[in-house]
């Protein structure tokens, strides 16, 4: 049976876990920050194509 861990060891493990979570969150924010213009541009292109398609179909009465 393993020995029970003391409060100092438990606190150290909590600090390491918190540091790991912060590091992963920082990495995710940096990744999203680097691809943000591409995501925004892609969304604008999709909305433009959808709007033009909707306008053409509405004008020709295909609904």
NUKE-585353 format. One record per atom (N, C-alpha, C): chain; residue number from 1; residue in three letters; x, y, z. Coordinates in steps of 0.02 Angstrom, whole numbers, padded with zeros to 5 digits. Example, Ala and Ser with C-alpha at 12.3 -4.5 7.8 and 13.67 -1.06 7.14 Angstrom:
BEGIN
> A/1/Ala/00660/-00284/00390 .
> A/1/Ala/00615/-00225/00390 .
> A/1/Ala/00660/-00165/00390 .
> A/2/Ser/00642/-00112/00354 .
> A/2/Ser/00684/-00053/00357 .
> A/2/Ser/00645/00002/00394 .
***
This chain:
BEGIN
> A/1/Unk/00042/-00059/00000 .
> A/1/Unk/00000/00000/00000 .
> A/1/Unk/00044/00062/00000 .
> A/2/Unk/00031/00111/-00046 .
> A/2/Unk/00075/00170/-00048 .
> A/2/Unk/00066/00214/00013 .
> A/3/Unk/00119/00250/00028 .
> A/3/Unk/00116/00297/00085 .
> A/3/Unk/00071/00355/00069 .
> A/4/Unk/00034/00381/00118 .
> A/4/Unk/-00006/00441/00105 .
> A/4/Unk/00039/00501/00094 .
> A/5/Unk/00018/00544/00048 .
> A/5/Unk/00059/00604/00035 .
> A/5/Unk/00042/00658/00085 .
> A/6/Unk/00092/00697/00101 .
> A/6/Unk/00082/00751/00149 .
> A/6/Unk/00053/00813/00116 .
> A/7/Unk/00037/00863/00157 .
> A/7/Unk/00007/00924/00129 .
> A/7/Unk/00054/00962/00083 .
> A/8/Unk/00120/00960/00097 .
> A/8/Unk/00167/00996/00055 .
> A/8/Unk/00171/00964/-00015 .
> A/9/Unk/00170/00898/-00017 .
> A/9/Unk/00172/00862/-00080 .
> A/9/Unk/00107/00874/-00120 .
> A/10/Unk/00051/00875/-00085 .
> A/10/Unk/-00013/00888/-00118 .
> A/10/Unk/-00015/00959/-00146 .
> A/11/Unk/00010/01007/-00108 .
> A/11/Unk/00012/01077/-00132 .
> A/11/Unk/00058/01083/-00192 .
> A/12/Unk/00115/01049/-00191 .
> A/12/Unk/00162/01051/-00247 .
> A/12/Unk/00129/01022/-00310 .
> A/13/Unk/00094/00967/-00303 .
> A/13/Unk/00060/00937/-00360 .
> A/13/Unk/00006/00983/-00387 .
> A/14/Unk/-00030/01018/-00343 .
> A/14/Unk/-00081/01066/-00364 .
> A/14/Unk/-00050/01124/-00402 .
> A/15/Unk/00007/01149/-00378 .
> A/15/Unk/00042/01204/-00411 .
> A/15/Unk/00065/01182/-00481 .
> A/16/Unk/00093/01123/-00486 .
> A/16/Unk/00116/01098/-00551 .
> A/16/Unk/00057/01089/-00599 .
> A/17/Unk/00001/01064/-00574 .
> A/17/Unk/-00058/01055/-00616 .
> A/17/Unk/-00084/01123/-00639 .
> A/18/Unk/-00086/01172/-00595 .
> A/18/Unk/-00109/01239/-00613 .
> A/18/Unk/-00062/01271/-00664 .
> A/19/Unk/00003/01261/-00655 .
> A/19/Unk/00051/01288/-00703 .
> A/19/Unk/00041/01255/-00772 .
> A/20/Unk/00030/01190/-00773 .
> A/20/Unk/00019/01155/-00836 .
> A/20/Unk/-00044/01179/-00871 .
> A/21/Unk/-00098/01191/-00833 .
> A/21/Unk/-00160/01216/-00862 .
> A/21/Unk/-00149/01285/-00890 .
> A/22/Unk/-00114/01328/-00854 .
> A/22/Unk/-00101/01396/-00878 .
> A/22/Unk/-00059/01395/-00941 .
> A/23/Unk/-00011/01350/-00944 .
> A/23/Unk/00032/01344/-01003 .
> A/23/Unk/-00008/01322/-01064 .
> A/24/Unk/-00051/01273/-01055 .
> A/24/Unk/-00093/01250/-01110 .
> A/24/Unk/-00141/01305/-01133 .
> A/25/Unk/-00171/01341/-01087 .
> A/25/Unk/-00216/01396/-01106 .
> A/25/Unk/-00178/01451/-01143 .
> A/26/Unk/-00118/01467/-01120 .
> A/26/Unk/-00077/01518/-01154 .
> A/26/Unk/-00062/01495/-01225 .
> A/27/Unk/-00045/01432/-01234 .
> A/27/Unk/-00029/01406/-01301 .
> A/27/Unk/-00091/01409/-01346 .
> A/28/Unk/-00150/01392/-01319 .
> A/28/Unk/-00211/01395/-01359 .
> A/28/Unk/-00227/01466/-01380 .
> A/29/Unk/-00218/01514/-01334 .
> A/29/Unk/-00231/01584/-01351 .
> A/29/Unk/-00184/01608/-01405 .
> A/30/Unk/-00120/01591/-01400 .
> A/30/Unk/-00072/01610/-01451 .
> A/30/Unk/-00088/01579/-01519 .
> A/31/Unk/-00111/01517/-01518 .
> A/31/Unk/-00129/01483/-01581 .
> A/31/Unk/-00190/01517/-01613 .
> A/32/Unk/-00241/01531/-01574 .
> A/32/Unk/-00300/01565/-01600 .
> A/32/Unk/-00282/01636/-01624 .
> A/33/Unk/-00238/01669/-01587 .
> A/33/Unk/-00216/01736/-01606 .
> A/33/Unk/-00180/01735/-01673 .
> A/34/Unk/-00142/01683/-01687 .
> A/34/Unk/-00105/01681/-01749 .
> A/34/Unk/-00149/01664/-01809 .
> A/35/Unk/-00204/01627/-01799 .
> A/35/Unk/-00246/01609/-01856 .
> A/35/Unk/-00310/01651/-01858 .
> A/36/Unk/-00317/01699/-01812 .
> A/36/Unk/-00378/01740/-01810 .
> A/36/Unk/-00394/01775/-01875 .
> A/37/Unk/-00345/01807/-01908 .
> A/37/Unk/-00361/01840/-01972 .
> A/37/Unk/-00386/01791/-02025 .
> A/38/Unk/-00358/01731/-02027 .
> A/38/Unk/-00380/01680/-02075 .
> A/38/Unk/-00452/01658/-02059 .
> A/39/Unk/-00467/01649/-01995 .
> A/39/Unk/-00535/01629/-01977 .
> A/39/Unk/-00585/01684/-01995 .
> A/40/Unk/-00568/01746/-01981 .
> A/40/Unk/-00611/01802/-01996 .
> A/40/Unk/-00621/01809/-02072 .
> A/41/Unk/-00567/01803/-02109 .
> A/41/Unk/-00571/01807/-02182 .
> A/41/Unk/-00613/01750/-02211 .
> A/42/Unk/-00604/01690/-02185 .
> A/42/Unk/-00644/01633/-02208 .
> A/42/Unk/-00718/01643/-02194 .
> A/43/Unk/-00734/01669/-02135 .
> A/43/Unk/-00804/01681/-02117 .
> A/43/Unk/-00834/01734/-02163 .
> A/44/Unk/-00795/01785/-02179 .
> A/44/Unk/-00821/01838/-02223 .
> A/44/Unk/-00833/01811/-02294 .
> A/45/Unk/-00789/01769/-02319 .
> A/45/Unk/-00797/01739/-02385 .
> A/45/Unk/-00859/01694/-02387 .
> A/46/Unk/-00868/01654/-02335 .
> A/46/Unk/-00926/01609/-02332 .
> A/46/Unk/-00991/01651/-02330 .
> A/47/Unk/-00992/01704/-02290 .
> A/47/Unk/-01051/01747/-02287 .
> A/47/Unk/-01064/01782/-02354 .
> A/48/Unk/-01012/01803/-02387 .
> A/48/Unk/-01020/01835/-02452 .
> A/48/Unk/-01048/01786/-02504 .
> A/49/Unk/-01021/01726/-02507 .
> A/49/Unk/-01046/01676/-02554 .
> A/49/Unk/-01119/01658/-02538 .
> A/50/Unk/-01134/01650/-02474 .
> A/50/Unk/-01203/01635/-02454 .
> A/50/Unk/-01250/01691/-02471 .
> A/51/Unk/-01229/01754/-02460 .
> A/51/Unk/-01271/01811/-02476 .
> A/51/Unk/-01284/01817/-02551 .
> A/52/Unk/-01232/01808/-02591 .
> A/52/Unk/-01240/01813/-02663 .
> A/52/Unk/-01285/01756/-02688 .
> A/53/Unk/-01276/01696/-02662 .
> A/53/Unk/-01318/01640/-02682 .
> A/53/Unk/-01391/01653/-02663 .
> A/54/Unk/-01402/01678/-02603 .
> A/54/Unk/-01470/01694/-02581 .
> A/54/Unk/-01502/01747/-02625 .
> A/55/Unk/-01463/01798/-02642 .
> A/55/Unk/-01489/01853/-02683 .
> A/55/Unk/-01507/01828/-02753 .
> A/56/Unk/-01463/01787/-02783 .
> A/56/Unk/-01476/01761/-02851 .
> A/56/Unk/-01538/01716/-02851 .
> A/57/Unk/-01543/01671/-02801 .
> A/57/Unk/-01601/01626/-02798 .
> A/57/Unk/-01665/01665/-02784 .
> A/58/Unk/-01661/01716/-02743 .
> A/58/Unk/-01721/01756/-02728 .
> A/58/Unk/-01743/01795/-02790 .
> A/59/Unk/-01695/01822/-02828 .
> A/59/Unk/-01710/01861/-02888 .
> A/59/Unk/-01742/01817/-02942 .
> A/60/Unk/-01719/01755/-02947 .
> A/60/Unk/-01747/01711/-02999 .
> A/60/Unk/-01810/01675/-02975 .
> A/61/Unk/-01829/01684/-02914 .
> A/61/Unk/-01890/01654/-02889 .
> A/61/Unk/-01886/01579/-02880 .
> A/62/Unk/-01829/01554/-02859 .
> A/62/Unk/-01820/01482/-02852 .
> A/62/Unk/-01835/01457/-02781 .
> A/63/Unk/-01864/01497/-02739 .
> A/63/Unk/-01877/01474/-02670 .
> A/63/Unk/-01943/01441/-02667 .
***
